[in-house]
């Protein structure tokens, strides 16, 4: 009896796992469709003369293309077709997502190190990261705490520089 119920449980769990995997795959496909629709809509709205191509003037205010039109123009014909537009915009967005994730990881590492430091763990030090530059802000009670917070941030992998806005708290 017990082995029979074990088999049923195993089959049920396997079916659930397969169902979840199928749902995730369907969601990924749906996300790709949404992205393609989004890029198609954006392309069409920028194509003001409706010629099926985007000139530099048509994308001048579109963030990733303003400074990088020539890079996006793979066939060097002075215009972007929908494939060039979608490919470049997608890569630019993926790069931005990676940058944000990297900055979040740096912030987490710095905060964790500060929490583990006896002299800093109870202090309210704010840590923000943008493009690898860490900004420390808040109040501390000694100069040594400021130095230690800056040292921790500076020694953290991925940190390019540290901006210190920590202030000594007056009693």
MIFI-796639 format. One record per residue: residue number from 1; residue in one letter; z, x, y of N, C-alpha, C, CB in turn. Coordinates in steps of 0.001 Angstrom, whole numbers, plus 500000, padded with zeros to 6 digits. Glycine has a CB too. Layout:
+-----+------+--------+--------+--------+--------+--------+--------+--------+--------+--------+--------+--------+--------+
: seq : type :    n.z :    n.x :    n.y :   ca.z :   ca.x :   ca.y :    c.z :    c.x :    c.y :   cb.z :   cb.x :   cb.y :
+-----+------+--------+--------+--------+--------+--------+--------+--------+--------+--------+--------+--------+--------+
: NUM :    A :      Z :      X :      Y :      Z :      X :      Y :      Z :      X :      Y :      Z :      X :      Y :
...
+-----+------+--------+--------+--------+--------+--------+--------+--------+--------+--------+--------+--------+--------+
This chain:
+-----+------+--------+--------+--------+--------+--------+--------+--------+--------+--------+--------+--------+--------+
: seq : type :    n.z :    n.x :    n.y :   ca.z :   ca.x :   ca.y :    c.z :    c.x :    c.y :   cb.z :   cb.x :   cb.y :
+-----+------+--------+--------+--------+--------+--------+--------+--------+--------+--------+--------+--------+--------+
:   1 :    X : 500000 : 500810 : 498802 : 500000 : 500000 : 500000 : 500000 : 500853 : 501261 : 501190 : 499079 : 499999 :
:   2 :    X : 500895 : 501871 : 501265 : 500993 : 502708 : 502452 : 499713 : 503479 : 502706 : 502150 : 503668 : 502319 :
:   3 :    X : 499068 : 503996 : 501655 : 497840 : 504762 : 501840 : 496714 : 503857 : 502333 : 497434 : 505455 : 500528 :
:   4 :    X : 496723 : 502608 : 501910 : 495727 : 501644 : 502353 : 495867 : 501378 : 503855 : 495862 : 500333 : 501561 :
:   5 :    X : 497082 : 501231 : 504343 : 497293 : 500994 : 505767 : 496995 : 502261 : 506577 : 498737 : 500520 : 506025 :
:   6 :    X : 497228 : 503430 : 505958 : 496874 : 504686 : 506630 : 495369 : 504778 : 506821 : 497383 : 505899 : 505826 :
:   7 :    X : 494619 : 504403 : 505818 : 493157 : 504434 : 505893 : 492680 : 503478 : 506981 : 492523 : 504063 : 504525 :
:   8 :    X : 493259 : 502263 : 507004 : 492890 : 501291 : 508027 : 493195 : 501831 : 509426 : 493630 : 499964 : 507795 :
:   9 :    X : 494345 : 502473 : 509575 : 494719 : 503044 : 510870 : 493752 : 504141 : 511281 : 496146 : 503595 : 510821 :
:  10 :    X : 493389 : 504995 : 510322 : 492463 : 506090 : 510599 : 491102 : 505544 : 511013 : 492320 : 507002 : 509371 :
:  11 :    X : 490625 : 504542 : 510310 : 489340 : 503921 : 510640 : 489397 : 503289 : 512032 : 488960 : 502856 : 509581 :
:  12 :    X : 490500 : 502607 : 512325 : 490660 : 501967 : 513621 : 490670 : 502998 : 514752 : 491947 : 501144 : 513647 :
:  13 :    X : 491423 : 504067 : 514563 : 491478 : 505129 : 515581 : 490101 : 505759 : 515754 : 492521 : 506214 : 515195 :
:  14 :    X : 489415 : 506026 : 514658 : 488069 : 506609 : 514733 : 487122 : 505696 : 515495 : 487517 : 506877 : 513325 :
:  15 :    X : 487201 : 504402 : 515218 : 486341 : 503438 : 515907 : 486641 : 503420 : 517406 : 486526 : 502028 : 515311 :
:  16 :    X : 487916 : 503479 : 517751 : 488293 : 503505 : 519166 : 487769 : 504758 : 519861 : 489814 : 503429 : 519311 :
:  17 :    X : 487908 : 505899 : 519186 : 487423 : 507156 : 519760 : 485918 : 507093 : 519976 : 487782 : 508347 : 518850 :
:  18 :    X : 485187 : 506592 : 518991 : 483738 : 506463 : 519131 : 483371 : 505501 : 520250 : 483119 : 505994 : 517821 :
:  19 :    X : 484099 : 504410 : 520361 : 483844 : 503438 : 521430 : 484058 : 504057 : 522803 : 484746 : 502213 : 521266 :
:  20 :    X : 485150 : 504801 : 522932 : 485444 : 505447 : 524212 : 484354 : 506461 : 524548 : 486831 : 506136 : 524174 :
:  21 :    X : 483939 : 507231 : 523537 : 482860 : 508204 : 523756 : 481576 : 507521 : 524198 : 482605 : 509013 : 522483 :
:  22 :    X : 481248 : 506389 : 523570 : 480044 : 505638 : 523943 : 480144 : 505105 : 525363 : 479812 : 504480 : 522969 :
:  23 :    X : 481319 : 504599 : 525723 : 481520 : 504091 : 527080 : 481382 : 505211 : 528112 : 482899 : 503426 : 527203 :
:  24 :    X : 481934 : 506397 : 527787 : 481825 : 507520 : 528714 : 480370 : 507931 : 528881 : 482662 : 508712 : 528225 :
:  25 :    X : 479624 : 507981 : 527792 : 478209 : 508351 : 527863 : 477430 : 507327 : 528683 : 477606 : 508471 : 526447 :
:  26 :    X : 477733 : 506053 : 528488 : 477062 : 505006 : 529268 : 477408 : 505125 : 530746 : 477448 : 503612 : 528747 :
:  27 :    X : 478665 : 505430 : 531025 : 479089 : 505585 : 532419 : 478388 : 506762 : 533063 : 480607 : 505765 : 532508 :
:  28 :    X : 478222 : 507862 : 532306 : 477528 : 509032 : 532846 : 476085 : 508674 : 533179 : 477574 : 510209 : 531845 :
:  29 :    X : 475435 : 507939 : 532277 : 474065 : 507511 : 532528 : 473987 : 506605 : 533737 : 473498 : 506804 : 531314 :
:  30 :    X : 474950 : 505704 : 533883 : 474987 : 504800 : 535028 : 475193 : 505595 : 536319 : 476108 : 503746 : 534854 :
:  31 :    X : 476041 : 506628 : 536259 : 476273 : 507463 : 537444 : 474994 : 508170 : 537851 : 477388 : 508493 : 537180 :
:  32 :    X : 474217 : 508656 : 536864 : 472946 : 509304 : 537173 : 471991 : 508320 : 537837 : 472312 : 509885 : 535901 :
:  33 :    X : 471961 : 507066 : 537310 : 471107 : 506040 : 537901 : 471523 : 505738 : 539335 : 471149 : 504764 : 537063 :
:  34 :    X : 472834 : 505660 : 539567 : 473333 : 505393 : 540917 : 472952 : 506523 : 541845 : 474855 : 505201 : 540913 :
:  35 :    X : 473117 : 507780 : 541388 : 472746 : 508932 : 542210 : 471266 : 508891 : 542554 : 473084 : 510244 : 541489 :
:  36 :    X : 470426 : 508606 : 541553 : 468984 : 508553 : 541806 : 468665 : 507451 : 542808 : 468206 : 508325 : 540492 :
:  37 :    X : 469308 : 506300 : 542661 : 469076 : 505202 : 543592 : 469550 : 505587 : 544993 : 469793 : 503924 : 543113 :
:  38 :    X : 470688 : 506238 : 545077 : 471226 : 506671 : 546363 : 470273 : 507650 : 547038 : 472611 : 507314 : 546180 :
:  39 :    X : 469785 : 508628 : 546272 : 468870 : 509619 : 546836 : 467536 : 508980 : 547232 : 468632 : 510756 : 545832 :
:  40 :    X : 467061 : 508055 : 546409 : 465810 : 507363 : 546729 : 465961 : 506563 : 548018 : 465389 : 506435 : 545571 :
:  41 :    X : 467060 : 505841 : 548142 : 467319 : 505059 : 549355 : 467417 : 505962 : 550573 : 468606 : 504241 : 549203 :
:  42 :    X : 468143 : 507079 : 550442 : 468279 : 508020 : 551558 : 466922 : 508599 : 551941 : 469255 : 509155 : 551194 :
:  43 :    X : 466131 : 508966 : 550948 : 464800 : 509530 : 551204 : 463940 : 508530 : 551978 : 464105 : 509919 : 549873 :
:  44 :    X : 463926 : 507296 : 551508 : 463097 : 506272 : 552152 : 463555 : 505973 : 553576 : 463117 : 504992 : 551330 :
:  45 :    X : 464867 : 506000 : 553792 : 465356 : 505717 : 555149 : 465030 : 506860 : 556113 : 466873 : 505471 : 555126 :
:  46 :    X : 464935 : 508073 : 555606 : 464582 : 509215 : 556456 : 463077 : 509325 : 556694 : 465093 : 510500 : 555831 :
:  47 :    X : 462284 : 508784 : 555781 : 460822 : 508857 : 555876 : 460320 : 507822 : 556884 : 460163 : 508627 : 554482 :
:  48 :    X : 460510 : 508134 : 558158 : 460214 : 507163 : 559223 : 458733 : 506832 : 559361 : 460719 : 507685 : 560535 :
:  49 :    X : 457855 : 507760 : 558981 : 456423 : 507457 : 559084 : 455846 : 506957 : 557761 : 455659 : 508693 : 559542 :
:  50 :    X : 456697 : 506760 : 556760 : 456320 : 506190 : 555463 : 455149 : 506902 : 554781 : 455974 : 504746 : 555640 :
:  51 :    X : 455118 : 508233 : 554868 : 454039 : 508975 : 554218 : 454451 : 509570 : 552868 : 453561 : 510080 : 555131 :
:  52 :    X : 455684 : 509284 : 552443 : 456141 : 509779 : 551155 : 456605 : 511226 : 551186 : 455055 : 509635 : 550154 :
:  53 :    X : 456679 : 511781 : 552379 : 457146 : 513164 : 552561 : 458074 : 513187 : 553766 : 455941 : 514166 : 552754 :
:  54 :    X : 458968 : 514174 : 553776 : 459867 : 514328 : 554915 : 459526 : 515603 : 555671 : 461341 : 514349 : 554454 :
:  55 :    X : 459326 : 515451 : 556966 : 459087 : 516621 : 557809 : 460437 : 517177 : 558251 : 458193 : 516261 : 559046 :
:  56 :    X : 460396 : 518364 : 558837 : 461621 : 518976 : 559332 : 462271 : 518085 : 560392 : 461331 : 520376 : 559907 :
:  57 :    X : 461466 : 517452 : 561228 : 461995 : 516556 : 562266 : 462683 : 515333 : 561673 : 460874 : 516110 : 563194 :
:  58 :    X : 462196 : 514853 : 560527 : 462786 : 513666 : 559917 : 464153 : 513959 : 559282 : 461837 : 513100 : 558868 :
:  59 :    X : 464415 : 515202 : 558909 : 465690 : 515539 : 558262 : 466582 : 516418 : 559138 : 465429 : 516242 : 556944 :
:  60 :    X : 466221 : 516569 : 560406 : 466947 : 517480 : 561290 : 468438 : 517133 : 561408 : 466311 : 517467 : 562667 :
:  61 :    X : 468790 : 515866 : 561287 : 470189 : 515438 : 561408 : 470872 : 515252 : 560056 : 470264 : 514147 : 562190 :
:  62 :    X : 470162 : 515514 : 558978 : 470714 : 515382 : 557625 : 471385 : 516698 : 557256 : 469599 : 515007 : 556582 :
:  63 :    X : 472687 : 516650 : 557004 : 473533 : 517844 : 556891 : 472955 : 519004 : 556073 : 474819 : 517453 : 556295 :
:  64 :    X : 472652 : 518857 : 554787 : 472262 : 520079 : 554083 : 470886 : 520614 : 554474 : 472287 : 519832 : 552613 :
:  65 :    X : 470072 : 519801 : 555147 : 468703 : 520214 : 555442 : 468521 : 520809 : 556836 : 467792 : 519047 : 555287 :
:  66 :    X : 469436 : 520528 : 557734 : 469287 : 520954 : 559121 : 469024 : 522451 : 559240 : 470525 : 520589 : 559909 :
:  67 :    X : 469785 : 523249 : 558495 : 469640 : 524700 : 558579 : 468880 : 525293 : 557394 : 471001 : 525341 : 558674 :
:  68 :    X : 468651 : 524505 : 556364 : 468087 : 525046 : 555123 : 466799 : 524356 : 554691 : 469098 : 524937 : 554018 :
:  69 :    X : 466036 : 523876 : 555635 : 464810 : 523154 : 555297 : 463875 : 524021 : 554460 : 464096 : 522690 : 556570 :
:  70 :    X : 463684 : 525263 : 554870 : 462748 : 526158 : 554171 : 463187 : 526399 : 552723 : 462637 : 527504 : 554916 :
:  71 :    X : 464482 : 526484 : 552488 : 464987 : 526680 : 551131 : 464717 : 525446 : 550275 : 466493 : 526993 : 551154 :
:  72 :    X : 464875 : 524269 : 550848 : 464640 : 523027 : 550115 : 463150 : 522817 : 549833 : 465197 : 521836 : 550901 :
:  73 :    X : 462299 : 523339 : 550702 : 460841 : 523179 : 550583 : 460300 : 524184 : 549559 : 460140 : 523379 : 551974 :
:  74 :    X : 460466 : 523850 : 548292 : 460109 : 524773 : 547198 : 458631 : 525150 : 547170 : 460480 : 524157 : 545874 :
:  75 :    X : 457744 : 524211 : 547499 : 456314 : 524525 : 547435 : 455759 : 525036 : 548771 : 455539 : 523293 : 547000 :
:  76 :    X : 456632 : 525222 : 549743 : 456303 : 525827 : 551054 : 455129 : 525136 : 551759 : 455976 : 527305 : 550871 :
:  77 :    X : 455110 : 523790 : 551669 : 454038 : 523059 : 552345 : 454501 : 522455 : 553678 : 453510 : 521954 : 551434 :
:  78 :    X : 455723 : 522757 : 554094 : 456223 : 522270 : 555377 : 456786 : 520866 : 555334 : 455140 : 522319 : 556377 :
:  79 :    X : 456836 : 520285 : 554123 : 457428 : 518953 : 553967 : 458265 : 518940 : 552688 : 456321 : 517840 : 553925 :
:  80 :    X : 459094 : 517903 : 552578 : 459875 : 517705 : 551356 : 459392 : 516440 : 550670 : 461401 : 517620 : 551665 :
:  81 :    X : 459025 : 516568 : 549391 : 458748 : 515346 : 548635 : 460079 : 514852 : 548077 : 457692 : 515596 : 547481 :
:  82 :    X : 460049 : 513714 : 547414 : 461294 : 513120 : 546953 : 462012 : 514020 : 545946 : 461023 : 511758 : 546333 :
:  83 :    X : 461280 : 514717 : 545098 : 461903 : 515614 : 544117 : 462603 : 516788 : 544812 : 460845 : 516141 : 543123 :
:  84 :    X : 461958 : 517393 : 545795 : 462575 : 518507 : 546532 : 463828 : 518028 : 547271 : 461562 : 519126 : 547536 :
:  85 :    X : 463725 : 516862 : 547896 : 464853 : 516290 : 548624 : 466034 : 516036 : 547690 : 464435 : 514988 : 549316 :
:  86 :    X : 465770 : 515351 : 546574 : 466824 : 514990 : 545631 : 467451 : 516232 : 545003 : 466269 : 514072 : 544539 :
:  87 :    X : 466633 : 517168 : 544600 : 467128 : 518385 : 543961 : 468030 : 519173 : 544908 : 465957 : 519259 : 543497 :
:  88 :    X : 467576 : 519378 : 546135 : 468364 : 520177 : 547075 : 469645 : 519457 : 547488 : 467531 : 520508 : 548314 :
:  89 :    X : 469538 : 518166 : 547762 : 470715 : 517395 : 548181 : 471751 : 517352 : 547067 : 470311 : 515964 : 548584 :
:  90 :    X : 471318 : 517154 : 545837 : 472218 : 517120 : 544687 : 472939 : 518461 : 544528 : 471437 : 516775 : 543402 :
:  91 :    X : 472202 : 519566 : 544613 : 472813 : 520888 : 544482 : 473804 : 521151 : 545611 : 471733 : 521974 : 544466 :
:  92 :    X : 473474 : 520734 : 546826 : 474372 : 520928 : 547970 : 475664 : 520136 : 547772 : 473678 : 520501 : 549287 :
:  93 :    X : 475550 : 518910 : 547275 : 476734 : 518084 : 547039 : 477590 : 518660 : 545914 : 476323 : 516644 : 546703 :
:  94 :    X : 476960 : 519169 : 544864 : 477712 : 519781 : 543772 : 478452 : 521025 : 544261 : 476773 : 520141 : 542605 :
:  95 :    X : 477806 : 521797 : 545109 : 478432 : 523001 : 545667 : 479655 : 522624 : 546500 : 477419 : 523796 : 546529 :
:  96 :    X : 479543 : 521548 : 547260 : 480666 : 521088 : 548091 : 481827 : 520602 : 547225 : 480209 : 519959 : 549039 :
:  97 :    X : 481525 : 519909 : 546154 : 482573 : 519437 : 545243 : 483295 : 520635 : 544618 : 481970 : 518524 : 544134 :
:  98 :    X : 482548 : 521655 : 544223 : 483157 : 522859 : 543652 : 484046 : 523553 : 544674 : 482075 : 523827 : 543153 :
:  99 :    X : 483603 : 523605 : 545928 : 484394 : 524243 : 546980 : 485708 : 523499 : 547184 : 483601 : 524297 : 548300 :
: 100 :    X : 485640 : 522186 : 547221 : 486849 : 521375 : 547407 : 487802 : 521577 : 546229 : 486485 : 519873 : 547556 :
: 101 :    X : 487265 : 521600 : 545019 : 488110 : 521826 : 543842 : 488750 : 523210 : 543896 : 487287 : 521671 : 542546 :
: 102 :    X : 487983 : 524212 : 544321 : 488507 : 525569 : 544430 : 489627 : 525635 : 545464 : 487386 : 526550 : 544799 :
: 103 :    X : 489413 : 525004 : 546618 : 490449 : 524976 : 547653 : 491711 : 524273 : 547159 : 489922 : 524280 : 548912 :
: 104 :    X : 491542 : 523195 : 546424 : 492700 : 522465 : 545879 : 493464 : 523327 : 544885 : 492248 : 521156 : 545199 :
: 105 :    X : 492737 : 524084 : 544072 : 493375 : 524968 : 543105 : 494169 : 526059 : 543821 : 492325 : 525594 : 542173 :
: 106 :    X : 493596 : 526639 : 544865 : 494296 : 527673 : 545643 : 495576 : 527090 : 546239 : 493379 : 528239 : 546772 :
: 107 :    X : 495478 : 525919 : 546856 : 496650 : 525266 : 547446 : 497739 : 525065 : 546393 : 496258 : 523911 : 548074 :
: 108 :    X : 497350 : 524584 : 545228 : 498317 : 524342 : 544147 : 498983 : 525634 : 543696 : 497628 : 523670 : 542955 :
: 109 :    X : 498200 : 526698 : 543570 : 498759 : 527992 : 543148 : 499776 : 528504 : 544169 : 497631 : 529033 : 542956 :
: 110 :    X : 499424 : 528435 : 545455 : 500320 : 528923 : 546506 : 501611 : 528104 : 546506 : 499630 : 528852 : 547897 :
: 111 :    X : 501482 : 526781 : 546449 : 502677 : 525919 : 546454 : 503563 : 526199 : 545239 : 502267 : 524430 : 546474 :
: 112 :    X : 502946 : 526381 : 544074 : 503725 : 526653 : 542858 : 504481 : 527969 : 542984 : 502807 : 526690 : 541622 :
: 113 :    X : 503829 : 528983 : 543518 : 504495 : 530287 : 543693 : 505651 : 530171 : 544688 : 503481 : 531357 : 544178 :
: 114 :    X : 505450 : 529387 : 545729 : 506518 : 529216 : 546719 : 507706 : 528459 : 546125 : 505985 : 528472 : 547956 :
: 115 :    X : 507420 : 527450 : 545305 : 508504 : 526704 : 544662 : 509287 : 527580 : 543696 : 507947 : 525490 : 543926 :
: 116 :    X : 508612 : 528567 : 543118 : 509280 : 529466 : 542188 : 510039 : 530587 : 542868 : 508285 : 530047 : 541253 :
: 117 :    X : 509828 : 530751 : 544153 : 510500 : 531814 : 544903 : 511852 : 531316 : 545391 : 509631 : 532288 : 546097 :
: 118 :    X : 512916 : 532026 : 545045 : 514282 : 531598 : 545399 : 514473 : 531401 : 546896 : 515288 : 532614 : 544900 :
: 119 :    X : 513862 : 532233 : 547708 : 514064 : 532148 : 549151 : 513238 : 531074 : 549832 : 513755 : 533455 : 549770 :
: 120 :    X : 512268 : 530510 : 549132 : 511370 : 529532 : 549759 : 511379 : 528159 : 549107 : 509981 : 530056 : 549744 :
: 121 :    X : 511883 : 528038 : 547889 : 511647 : 526813 : 547122 : 512186 : 525534 : 547758 : 512247 : 526962 : 545781 :
: 122 :    X : 513226 : 525638 : 548556 : 513771 : 524417 : 549135 : 513230 : 524153 : 550542 : 515285 : 524495 : 549171 :
: 123 :    X : 512378 : 525041 : 551031 : 511863 : 524890 : 552393 : 510652 : 523971 : 552422 : 511499 : 526253 : 552983 :
: 124 :    X : 510452 : 523373 : 553551 : 509308 : 522485 : 553719 : 508180 : 523246 : 554398 : 509693 : 521226 : 554538 :
: 125 :    X : 507409 : 523956 : 553575 : 506266 : 524708 : 554060 : 505016 : 523964 : 553602 : 506282 : 526195 : 553540 :
: 126 :    X : 504170 : 523627 : 554553 : 502915 : 522949 : 554236 : 501839 : 524001 : 553968 : 502483 : 521993 : 555394 :
: 127 :    X : 501036 : 523747 : 552938 : 499950 : 524653 : 552582 : 498654 : 523854 : 552552 : 500215 : 525349 : 551206 :
: 128 :    X : 497681 : 524304 : 553307 : 496354 : 523685 : 553301 : 495332 : 524792 : 553121 : 496084 : 522869 : 554620 :
: 129 :    X : 494237 : 524492 : 552423 : 493200 : 525485 : 552185 : 491841 : 524897 : 552533 : 493227 : 525968 : 550719 :
: 130 :    X : 491040 : 525695 : 553247 : 489665 : 525304 : 553564 : 488782 : 526542 : 553442 : 489561 : 524673 : 555002 :
: 131 :    X : 487849 : 526478 : 552492 : 486929 : 527589 : 552237 : 487659 : 528905 : 551964 : 485994 : 527763 : 553418 :
: 132 :    X : 488781 : 528813 : 551250 : 489536 : 529988 : 550861 : 490504 : 530500 : 551913 : 488606 : 531060 : 550510 :
: 133 :    X : 490526 : 529851 : 553057 : 491449 : 530243 : 554129 : 492672 : 529331 : 554045 : 490763 : 530151 : 555554 :
: 134 :    X : 493837 : 529952 : 553872 : 495078 : 529198 : 553702 : 495797 : 529087 : 555041 : 495994 : 529869 : 552646 :
: 135 :    X : 496212 : 527874 : 555377 : 497003 : 527629 : 556578 : 498418 : 527258 : 556153 : 496367 : 526506 : 557459 :
: 136 :    X : 499374 : 528063 : 556608 : 500788 : 527788 : 556349 : 501388 : 527196 : 557613 : 501557 : 529085 : 555910 :
: 137 :    X : 502124 : 526101 : 557474 : 502780 : 525497 : 558628 : 504110 : 524904 : 558192 : 501880 : 524413 : 559277 :
: 138 :    X : 504963 : 524651 : 559167 : 506272 : 524095 : 558889 : 507356 : 524952 : 559504 : 506490 : 523961 : 557393 :
: 139 :    X : 508584 : 524676 : 559095 : 509730 : 525375 : 559670 : 510468 : 526170 : 558600 : 510684 : 524379 : 560346 :
: 140 :    X : 510900 : 527378 : 558977 : 511716 : 528222 : 558110 : 512903 : 528716 : 558928 : 510886 : 529424 : 557523 :
: 141 :    X : 513880 : 529294 : 558227 : 515094 : 529703 : 558936 : 515159 : 531194 : 559253 : 516289 : 529326 : 558128 :
: 142 :    X : 514307 : 532025 : 558598 : 514359 : 533465 : 558867 : 512962 : 534071 : 558934 : 515181 : 534176 : 557792 :
: 143 :    X : 512871 : 535227 : 559566 : 511616 : 535991 : 559626 : 511202 : 536428 : 558219 : 511768 : 537231 : 560555 :
: 144 :    X : 512179 : 536779 : 557390 : 511883 : 537203 : 556019 : 511180 : 536095 : 555236 : 513174 : 537618 : 555299 :
: 145 :    X : 511552 : 534847 : 555480 : 510895 : 533734 : 554798 : 509437 : 533607 : 555235 : 511644 : 532423 : 555071 :
: 146 :    X : 509194 : 533846 : 556501 : 507809 : 533822 : 556987 : 507014 : 534916 : 556292 : 507753 : 534004 : 558534 :
: 147 :    X : 507561 : 536133 : 556267 : 506883 : 537262 : 555628 : 506630 : 536982 : 554151 : 507710 : 538545 : 555786 :
: 148 :    X : 507611 : 536412 : 553469 : 507473 : 536129 : 552039 : 506412 : 535051 : 551798 : 508826 : 535687 : 551446 :
: 149 :    X : 506398 : 534017 : 552609 : 505396 : 532951 : 552457 : 503988 : 533512 : 552666 : 505669 : 531796 : 553460 :
: 150 :    X : 503814 : 534340 : 553673 : 502507 : 534955 : 553949 : 502111 : 535869 : 552794 : 502539 : 535755 : 555284 :
: 151 :    X : 503064 : 536643 : 552282 : 502784 : 537552 : 551165 : 502359 : 536766 : 549923 : 504025 : 538419 : 550848 :
: 152 :    X : 503073 : 535699 : 549619 : 502732 : 534880 : 548451 : 501309 : 534339 : 548591 : 503742 : 533710 : 548284 :
: 153 :    X : 500998 : 533800 : 549758 : 499658 : 533244 : 549974 : 498592 : 534336 : 549889 : 499582 : 532538 : 551340 :
: 154 :    X : 498835 : 535451 : 550539 : 497870 : 536556 : 550566 : 497600 : 537093 : 549163 : 498379 : 537685 : 551468 :
: 155 :    X : 498635 : 537155 : 548337 : 498506 : 537712 : 546986 : 497943 : 536731 : 545970 : 499839 : 538190 : 546512 :
: 156 :    X : 497662 : 535515 : 546383 : 497143 : 534508 : 545463 : 495638 : 534678 : 545284 : 497465 : 533091 : 545972 :
: 157 :    X : 495215 : 534638 : 544032 : 493792 : 534799 : 543712 : 492945 : 533737 : 544408 : 493573 : 534730 : 542193 :
: 158 :    X : 491853 : 534151 : 545002 : 490926 : 533236 : 545657 : 491146 : 533090 : 547150 : 491021 : 531904 : 545026 :
: 159 :    X : 492277 : 533576 : 547648 : 492579 : 533467 : 549077 : 491799 : 534532 : 549840 : 494107 : 533613 : 549338 :
: 160 :    X : 491023 : 534096 : 550831 : 490250 : 535024 : 551660 : 491080 : 535524 : 552834 : 488967 : 534351 : 552171 :
: 161 :    X : 491848 : 534625 : 553435 : 492730 : 535010 : 554533 : 493822 : 533962 : 554683 : 491937 : 535173 : 555859 :
: 162 :    X : 494848 : 534314 : 555467 : 495983 : 533423 : 555683 : 496207 : 533261 : 557167 : 497257 : 533959 : 554994 :
: 163 :    X : 496293 : 532017 : 557606 : 496670 : 531718 : 558989 : 498117 : 531227 : 558975 : 495702 : 530644 : 559638 :
: 164 :    X : 498945 : 531937 : 559685 : 500372 : 531629 : 559670 : 500761 : 530821 : 560911 : 501201 : 532925 : 559593 :
: 165 :    X : 501182 : 529596 : 560701 : 501681 : 528752 : 561779 : 503124 : 528343 : 561502 : 500792 : 527506 : 561952 :
: 166 :    X : 503821 : 529147 : 560716 : 505227 : 528860 : 560425 : 506071 : 529122 : 561660 : 505731 : 529710 : 559237 :
: 167 :    X : 507092 : 528308 : 561865 : 507945 : 528392 : 563039 : 509395 : 528560 : 562578 : 507784 : 527129 : 563943 :
: 168 :    X : 510115 : 529442 : 563280 : 511548 : 529594 : 562999 : 512287 : 528372 : 563510 : 512116 : 530889 : 563649 :
: 169 :    X : 513093 : 527798 : 562650 : 513860 : 526607 : 563004 : 515105 : 527060 : 563761 : 514241 : 525767 : 561730 :
: 170 :    X : 515319 : 526460 : 564902 : 516513 : 526768 : 565695 : 517590 : 525755 : 565363 : 516200 : 526762 : 567224 :
: 171 :    X : 518826 : 526253 : 565201 : 519945 : 525364 : 564859 : 520385 : 524537 : 566020 : 521109 : 526151 : 564349 :
+-----+------+--------+--------+--------+--------+--------+--------+--------+--------+--------+--------+--------+--------+
